[in-house]
Amino acid sequence: MSTETVFTVEATPVKYGSGAVDESGWELARLGVRRALLVTDPGVAAAGHADRVRASAEQHGVEVVTYGRSRVEPTLESLQDAAAFARDARPDGFVSVGGGSAIDTAKVADLVLSHPAAVMDYVNAPVGGGRKPPSPLLPHLAIPTTSGTGSEATTVAVLDIPELKLKSGISHRYLRPHQAVVDPELTRTLPAAVVASAGLDVVCHAAESFLSKPFDSRPRPASPDDRPPYQGSNPVADLWSARALEYGGRFLRRAVAGADDLEARGSMMLAATLAGIGFGSAGVHIPHACAYPIAGLRHEYRPPGYPHDHGFVPHGLSVIVTAPAAFAFTYDAAPERHEHVAALLGAPGSGRDALPGALRALMRDVGAPDRISAFGYGEDDLPALVDGARKQQRLLVIAPREPSGDDLAAIFRASL
């Protein structure tokens, strides 16, 4: 079988800077939107960010209908609710205001409105039907309010499926928002714990992307339509991921320490977008595959700084907690690249523990849990965690060293 010779890098157009949110109405009008569905969550709405976007939209002749019950860490049920609301509202475009959860909710509502089908039909196989949208979606303007996640630049929407006790996703190039507005001023209201979780997500995105299997080691697809969104590391994605890692090492600790440090929080927002572009081409692998069952099996943890109406593990915490063990496992596949990631994070060193040590120090310094036992897991949960991770084959296939079930068990055990 011949190997791949082609890679694709696509990027959301980004408008960045303090005060950029006040141009959101102009952007919606430019995209041809006349009736927008604004997707947000109660916390973001209470901070006044959604009202600011609505006012800008209305100044530019765009009618706005608001869906304000986006759920932090969306579930299948919450996404179905948003899709049903969108069908009744009949918008001709979307604007999301919030963290990755609100942006992902808008992505799925847009998908189902543009190409009607059950949400599970679009969820990645083998969990769902893996259906592909046949053509682009309605315009979507994404406005992040957290200094992390990067959903404004990605092709993925993540959801929790409690009935199956796992998380999965919907992945297709058409899910990428048409435009992003990234305004550091919107992060002033973020609690430090949320900044820490989102920032660790950025770091993990970028590290996994940079360390993914090279694109030209994959089999050539039978058709361009069969080329996966996550294609493996490549020279262009490496540039985006490396800069995101550099920013994470320089600015995450400061972003957590000070709400008024707009240089740090803005730089982490920019790092999130850069990492989103990078992993949108190269992909993520073992830490994210492990994160889905960590977030999906138990819903007991009550994270500080987040809404307390339901228990959940924030995505950034669920991905970073197994990353040290995962990268110790993959080290032999590309020692110099692992050491380069550690250096980009500001912790130069050599050997298998250089990168894991850098990540543990970062978790410690921003006050994040560094073991999965903090989320209520123990040795008895290992079989279920491994089973959940093994279901994420679209991720595991691009790991630089593909893990067996025993390897995943060892990664989880080392992370307890």
C-alpha positions in Angstrom: 0.0 0.0 0.0 1.4 3.4 -1.0 1.9 6.0 1.7 0.4 9.5 1.8 2.1 12.4 0.0 -0.4 15.2 0.6 -1.5 17.1 3.7 -4.0 19.8 4.1 -4.0 22.9 6.4 -7.1 25.0 6.7 -7.6 27.9 9.1 -10.5 30.0 10.4 -10.0 33.7 9.6 -9.3 35.4 12.9 -9.8 38.9 14.1 -7.8 39.5 17.3 -7.4 42.4 19.7 -9.0 44.4 22.5 -12.3 45.8 21.4 -12.6 43.3 18.5 -15.9 42.0 19.9 -17.5 45.3 19.0 -17.0 44.5 15.3 -19.0 41.2 15.6 -22.1 42.8 14.0 -20.1 44.0 11.0 -18.6 40.4 10.7 -22.1 38.9 10.7 -23.4 41.3 8.1 -20.3 40.6 6.0 -21.0 36.9 6.2 -24.5 37.6 4.8 -26.4 36.8 8.0 -29.7 38.6 8.5 -31.1 36.5 11.3 -28.6 35.0 13.7 -29.0 32.4 16.4 -26.8 33.5 19.3 -25.6 30.5 21.3 -24.3 31.1 24.8 -24.5 29.9 28.4 -26.0 31.4 31.6 -22.6 32.4 33.0 -21.4 34.2 29.9 -24.8 35.9 29.5 -24.7 37.1 33.1 -21.3 38.7 32.4 -22.9 40.8 29.7 -20.8 39.5 26.8 -23.8 38.2 24.9 -25.6 41.5 25.2 -22.6 43.3 23.8 -22.6 41.0 20.7 -26.4 41.4 20.3 -26.1 45.2 20.4 -23.3 45.1 17.7 -25.4 42.8 15.5 -28.5 44.9 15.7 -26.5 48.0 14.9 -25.7 46.3 11.6 -29.2 45.3 10.8 -28.9 41.7 12.0 -31.8 40.2 13.9 -30.7 38.1 16.9 -32.5 35.1 18.5 -30.7 33.9 21.7 -30.3 30.3 22.8 -28.9 30.8 26.4 -28.9 27.4 27.8 -25.7 25.9 26.3 -24.4 23.3 28.8 -20.8 23.4 30.0 -19.4 20.1 28.7 -22.3 19.4 26.3 -24.2 16.1 26.4 -26.1 14.4 23.6 -29.4 15.6 25.2 -28.2 19.3 25.4 -27.1 19.3 21.8 -30.4 17.8 20.6 -32.1 20.6 22.6 -30.0 23.2 20.8 -30.7 21.7 17.4 -34.4 21.6 18.1 -34.3 25.3 19.1 -32.4 26.1 15.9 -35.0 24.4 13.8 -37.8 26.4 15.4 -35.8 29.7 15.2 -35.0 29.3 11.5 -31.8 31.5 11.5 -29.6 32.0 8.4 -26.4 32.1 10.5 -25.0 31.5 14.0 -22.9 33.4 16.4 -21.4 31.6 19.5 -20.3 33.5 22.6 -18.6 31.5 25.3 -16.1 28.8 25.9 -15.6 25.6 23.8 -18.9 24.2 25.0 -20.9 27.1 23.6 -19.0 27.1 20.3 -19.3 23.3 20.0 -23.1 23.6 20.7 -23.4 26.1 17.9 -21.4 23.9 15.5 -23.8 21.0 16.1 -26.9 23.1 15.9 -25.6 24.5 12.6 -24.8 21.0 11.3 -28.3 19.6 12.1 -30.1 22.7 10.7 -28.0 22.7 7.5 -28.3 19.0 6.9 -31.1 17.5 9.0 -30.4 14.2 10.7 -30.1 12.8 14.3 -27.1 14.1 16.2 -25.9 10.5 16.7 -25.8 10.0 12.9 -22.9 12.4 12.8 -21.0 11.2 15.8 -17.7 9.6 14.9 -17.8 5.8 14.3 -17.9 3.3 15.9 -19.8 5.2 18.6 -22.1 6.9 16.1 -23.0 6.7 12.4 -20.0 8.8 11.2 -22.2 10.6 8.6 -20.5 13.3 6.6 -22.3 16.6 5.8 -22.6 16.9 2.0 -21.9 20.6 1.7 -20.9 23.6 3.8 -23.0 24.8 6.8 -24.7 28.1 7.4 -22.2 30.9 8.4 -20.9 30.7 12.0 -19.1 33.5 13.8 -17.3 32.2 16.9 -16.4 34.5 19.8 -14.5 32.7 22.5 -14.6 34.1 26.1 -12.0 31.7 27.6 -8.2 31.8 27.2 -8.1 28.3 25.8 -10.0 25.4 24.1 -9.5 26.8 20.5 -12.8 25.5 19.3 -13.1 28.7 17.2 -10.4 27.2 14.9 -11.2 23.5 14.9 -13.3 21.0 12.9 -14.5 19.1 16.0 -17.4 19.3 18.5 -17.2 17.1 21.6 -20.1 15.7 23.5 -20.8 13.5 26.5 -23.1 10.5 26.0 -24.0 9.5 29.6 -26.0 6.4 28.5 -22.8 5.0 27.0 -20.6 6.4 29.8 -18.2 8.0 27.4 -17.4 11.1 25.4 -17.0 11.2 21.7 -17.1 13.8 19.0 -18.3 15.0 15.6 -15.4 15.8 13.2 -15.6 17.3 9.7 -13.9 20.2 8.0 -17.3 21.9 7.5 -17.7 22.3 11.3 -14.9 24.9 11.4 -16.4 28.3 12.0 -16.4 30.8 9.2 -14.8 33.6 11.2 -13.5 34.0 14.8 -13.4 37.2 16.8 -10.8 36.9 19.7 -11.0 39.7 22.2 -8.8 39.4 25.3 -11.1 41.8 27.2 -13.7 39.1 27.4 -11.4 37.0 29.7 -11.4 39.5 32.6 -14.4 37.7 34.2 -12.8 34.2 34.1 -12.0 32.5 37.4 -8.4 31.3 37.7 -9.3 27.6 37.7 -11.1 28.0 34.4 -8.0 29.8 32.9 -5.8 26.9 34.2 -8.0 24.1 32.7 -8.4 25.8 29.3 -4.7 26.7 29.1 -3.7 23.1 29.9 -6.0 22.1 27.0 -4.1 24.4 24.7 -0.7 22.9 25.8 -2.0 19.4 25.3 -3.5 20.1 21.9 -0.2 21.6 20.7 2.0 18.9 22.2 -0.1 16.0 20.8 -0.2 17.7 17.4 3.5 18.2 17.3 4.2 14.7 18.4 1.6 12.9 16.2 2.6 10.4 13.6 4.1 12.1 10.5 1.5 12.6 7.7 3.6 10.7 5.2 3.7 7.5 7.2 0.0 7.0 6.8 -1.6 5.0 4.0 -2.7 7.1 1.0 -6.5 7.3 0.9 -8.5 5.9 -2.0 -10.1 9.3 -2.5 -9.5 12.9 -1.3 -12.9 12.6 0.5 -11.4 9.8 2.6 -8.5 11.8 3.9 -9.1 12.2 7.6 -9.3 15.6 9.3 -6.5 14.4 11.6 -3.6 13.7 9.1 -0.5 13.6 11.3 2.3 16.0 11.9 3.4 18.1 9.0 5.7 21.1 8.4 2.9 23.7 8.5 1.0 22.4 11.5 4.3 22.1 13.3 4.7 25.9 13.1 1.4 26.7 14.6 1.8 24.1 17.4 5.3 25.1 18.3 4.2 28.8 18.7 1.3 27.7 20.9 3.6 25.7 23.1 6.0 28.6 23.4 3.1 30.9 24.5 1.8 28.2 26.9 5.2 28.0 28.6 5.6 31.8 28.8 2.1 33.0 29.6 -0.1 30.3 31.2 1.2 30.8 34.8 0.7 34.6 34.5 -2.8 34.2 32.9 -3.9 32.1 35.9 -2.3 34.5 38.4 -3.9 37.8 37.2 -7.3 38.6 35.7 -6.0 42.0 34.6 -2.9 40.6 32.9 -4.4 41.0 29.4 -1.1 40.3 27.7 -1.0 36.9 29.3 -4.7 36.0 28.9 -4.7 37.4 25.4 -1.6 35.5 24.5 -3.3 32.3 25.7 -6.4 33.0 23.6 -4.1 33.4 20.6 -2.2 30.2 21.6 -5.6 28.4 21.6 -6.3 29.5 18.1 -2.9 28.6 16.9 -3.1 25.2 18.5 -6.5 24.7 17.0 -5.2 25.3 13.6 -2.3 23.0 14.3 -4.2 20.1 15.6 -7.0 20.7 13.2 -4.5 19.4 10.6 -2.2 17.1 12.5 -4.6 15.8 15.2 -4.5 14.7 18.8 -4.1 11.2 20.1 -3.4 9.3 23.4 -4.2 11.9 26.0 -7.4 12.9 24.3 -8.4 9.3 23.8 -7.9 8.7 27.5 -9.7 11.9 28.4 -13.0 10.8 26.9 -13.7 7.9 29.3 -12.2 10.0 32.2 -14.9 12.6 31.5 -17.6 10.2 30.6 -17.6 7.4 33.2 -18.1 9.5 36.4 -19.8 12.8 36.9 -18.9 13.4 40.6 -16.1 15.9 40.4 -17.2 19.5 41.1 -14.5 21.7 39.5 -13.8 25.0 41.2 -14.7 28.1 39.1 -17.3 26.3 37.0 -21.1 26.0 37.4 -22.0 23.7 40.2 -25.4 22.5 38.7 -23.8 19.2 37.6 -20.6 17.2 38.2 -18.1 16.9 35.4 -14.4 16.9 34.6 -13.4 19.9 32.6 -11.9 18.9 29.2 -8.5 20.5 29.9 -8.1 18.6 33.1 -9.2 15.3 31.6 -6.7 15.6 28.8 -3.6 16.8 30.7 -3.8 14.3 33.6 -2.6 11.4 31.6 -0.3 13.4 29.3 2.9 12.8 31.3 2.5 9.0 31.2 1.4 9.1 27.6 4.4 11.1 26.4 6.7 8.9 28.4 5.2 6.0 26.5 5.6 7.7 23.0 9.1 9.1 23.8 11.0 6.3 21.9 9.2 7.1 18.6 10.8 10.6 18.4 13.0 11.5 21.3 14.3 14.8 19.9 10.7 16.0 19.2 9.6 15.2 22.8 12.6 17.1 24.1 11.9 20.0 21.8 8.4 20.3 23.2 9.8 20.4 26.7 12.1 23.2 25.6 9.3 25.2 24.0 7.5 25.0 27.3 10.5 26.6 29.0 11.9 23.4 30.6 14.8 22.3 28.4 16.2 18.8 29.3 16.9 15.5 27.9 15.6 12.0 28.4 12.3 10.3 28.7 11.2 12.4 31.7 11.9 15.9 30.2 8.5 16.5 28.8 6.5 14.7 31.6 8.4 16.7 34.1 7.6 20.0 32.4 3.9 19.1 32.3 3.8 18.1 36.0 5.5 21.4 36.9 3.0 23.3 34.9 0.0 21.5 36.5 1.5 22.1 39.9 2.1 25.8 39.3 -1.4 26.5 38.1 -3.1 24.4 40.8 -4.5 21.7 38.6 -5.1 18.1 39.7 -2.3 15.9 38.5 -3.9 12.4 38.9 -7.1 10.8 37.9 -7.8 9.7 41.5 -8.8 13.3 42.1 -11.8 12.7 39.9 -12.9 9.6 41.9 -11.2 6.8 39.9 -9.3 3.9 41.4 -7.7 0.7 40.3 -11.0 -1.1 39.8 -12.0 1.5 37.1 -9.0 0.7 34.9 -10.8 -1.9 32.6 -13.6 0.5 31.9 -11.2 3.4 31.3 -9.2 1.3 28.8 -12.3 0.1 27.0 -13.5 3.7 26.6 -10.1 4.9 25.3 -9.8 2.0 22.8 -13.1 3.2 21.2 -11.3 6.4 20.1 -9.5 4.7 17.2 -9.6 7.8 15.0 -7.3 9.4 17.6 -5.1 6.4 18.6 -4.2 5.7 14.9 -2.2 8.9 14.7 -0.2 8.3 17.9 3.6 8.1 17.1 3.5 4.8 18.9 0.2 3.1 18.8 -0.8 1.7 22.2 -2.2 -1.8 22.9 -4.8 -2.3 25.6 -2.1 -3.2 28.0 -0.2 0.0 27.1 -3.3 2.1 27.8 -3.8 0.3 31.1 -0.2 1.1 32.1 -0.8 4.8 31.1 -3.9 5.0 33.3 -2.3 3.2 36.2 0.7 5.5 36.1 -1.8 8.4 36.2 -3.8 7.3 39.2 
